[in-house]
Amino acid sequence: MTQAGPDSGPGSGPGSLGDGLTPVLRPVRAGNGFEEALEQILQVVRLGLVPGGERLPAERELAERLGISRVTLREVLKVLQDQGLVESRRGRYGGTFVVPRTDAPGEQELRRRVAEVDIEDVLRFREVLEVGAAGLCAAHGLDDDQADRLREALARTHDAPLADYRRLDTMLHLTLAELCGSPSLTAQYAAVRASVNDLLDCIPLLVRNLEHSQRQHTALVEAVLDGDADGAREMMREHCAGTAALLRGFLT
């Protein structure tokens, strides 16, 4: 894990739906296309899957993945732009870009966030979903392509700059949730992970904790790939407990 900042530049960013957005973006149901598409793209932004200053996938890709018209998608993006979450840029390197967060939240903002969240509920629900997903992946097994996706997501966390660690950590956990084979679990996990990330933003990044988390990640992925369902569940339970202890210590 290096200390350098992430690379960025004109036109950088995911640019396609194969870079970690698949677990969050899925076809919406008829009748609530606008609302559900808005919810999903908000999750992409809140989870930091597209970092501030980088570009969302092209409108055509987003519309196809969500199963909505380009007109509906533009209405969604207009709402996000009005809220100051994204901005539209023209030209060769144009598109819709996530607006970077300006400053770290102050003490008053942190207290407001914590006051609005039932921390214990979030942490318990997260543990149930993550432990279940890990066990399902190990018990049902992954094909070669799925195993490669999981290994790649793990490798990205090992090579992550400190400033980009939480985004890549989120992508690893989302990948595991998606690979368990339950779209309902994946959707619920994406929602609760957004709440977890809001809480994590309120506490400092601790290098020693991140190194410990990386060892747990490696053991977890090995258990999943070995088909060790009990081991995968136990390692995920331990991993969630470590995060929960930090959040309780800082925020309660």
C-alpha positions, 0 to 999 in steps of 0.5 A, spaced: 500 500 500 503 506 497 502 513 500 501 517 493 495 519 491 491 516 485 492 518 478 487 522 474 487 526 468 482 528 462 477 523 460 480 518 466 475 514 470 471 508 470 468 510 463 465 503 462 461 498 466 466 493 467 470 497 473 466 495 479 459 498 477 456 492 475 454 490 483 450 497 484 447 498 477 442 493 474 435 494 470 430 498 474 423 495 474 417 498 470 413 504 473 419 507 477 424 507 472 426 515 474 426 514 481 430 507 481 435 509 476 436 516 481 437 511 487 442 507 483 446 512 481 446 516 487 449 509 490 455 510 485 456 517 488 456 515 495 460 509 495 465 513 491 465 508 486 467 513 481 472 518 485 471 525 485 473 529 478 472 522 474 467 521 469 461 517 469 460 512 464 457 514 457 450 516 457 448 510 452 452 505 457 448 507 463 441 507 459 442 500 457 445 498 463 439 501 467 434 499 462 431 506 461 431 511 455 436 516 454 431 522 456 429 519 463 437 518 464 438 525 462 432 527 467 436 523 473 443 527 471 439 533 471 437 532 478 444 530 480 447 536 477 442 541 481 444 538 487 451 539 486 453 532 485 455 531 478 457 536 473 457 536 465 463 538 461 463 539 453 468 538 448 473 532 446 474 529 454 467 531 456 461 527 459 458 527 466 463 528 472 462 527 479 464 533 483 469 532 488 468 533 495 471 540 497 473 539 505 473 534 510 467 534 514 467 538 520 465 536 527 458 539 527 457 535 520 460 529 523 455 529 529 449 530 525 451 524 520 452 520 526 445 522 530 441 521 524 444 513 523 442 507 528 449 505 528 448 498 531 442 497 526 447 498 520 453 494 523 449 488 524 445 488 518 452 489 514 455 483 518 449 479 516 449 480 509 457 480 508 457 473 512 452 470 508 455 472 501 461 470 503 458 463 505 454 462 499 460 464 494 464 459 498 459 453 498 456 454 491 463 455 488 466 460 483 467 459 475 474 461 473 472 468 470 468 469 477 474 467 481 479 472 477 474 477 478 475 476 486 482 476 485 483 482 481 479 486 486 483 483 492 489 485 488 487 492 487 486 493 494 493 491 495 496 496 490 491 502 493 494 509 494 492 510 501 487 516 498 483 511 494 483 505 499 476 505 501 473 506 494 477 499 492 475 496 499 468 497 497 469 495 490 472 488 493 466 487 498 461 489 492 464 484 488 463 478 493 456 480 494 455 480 487 458 473 486 454 470 491 448 469 486 443 473 489 441 480 486 436 482 492 442 481 497 447 485 492 442 491 492 441 491 500 448 490 501 450 496 496 445 500 500 448 498 507 455 499 504 453 506 503 451 508 510 457 504 512 462 509 508 458 515 511 460 512 518 467 511 515 468 518 513 467 520 520 473 516 522 481 517 520 484 512 516 489 508 520 495 504 517 495 499 522 488 497 521 488 497 514 494 492 514 490 488 518 484 488 514 488 486 508 491 480 511 483 478 513 481 480 506 487 475 503 484 469 508 477 471 506 478 470 498 483 464 499 477 461 504 472 462 498 476 460 493 478 453 497 470 452 498 471 453 505 464 456 507 465 455 514 472 459 514 469 464 509 464 466 514 468 466 520 473 470 517 468 475 514 465 475 521 471 477 524 473 482 519 466 486 520 467 486 527 474 489 527 470 495 523 465 495 528 469 496 534 473 502 530 466 505 529 463 504 536 470 507 539 470 513 535 463 515 534 459 512 540 
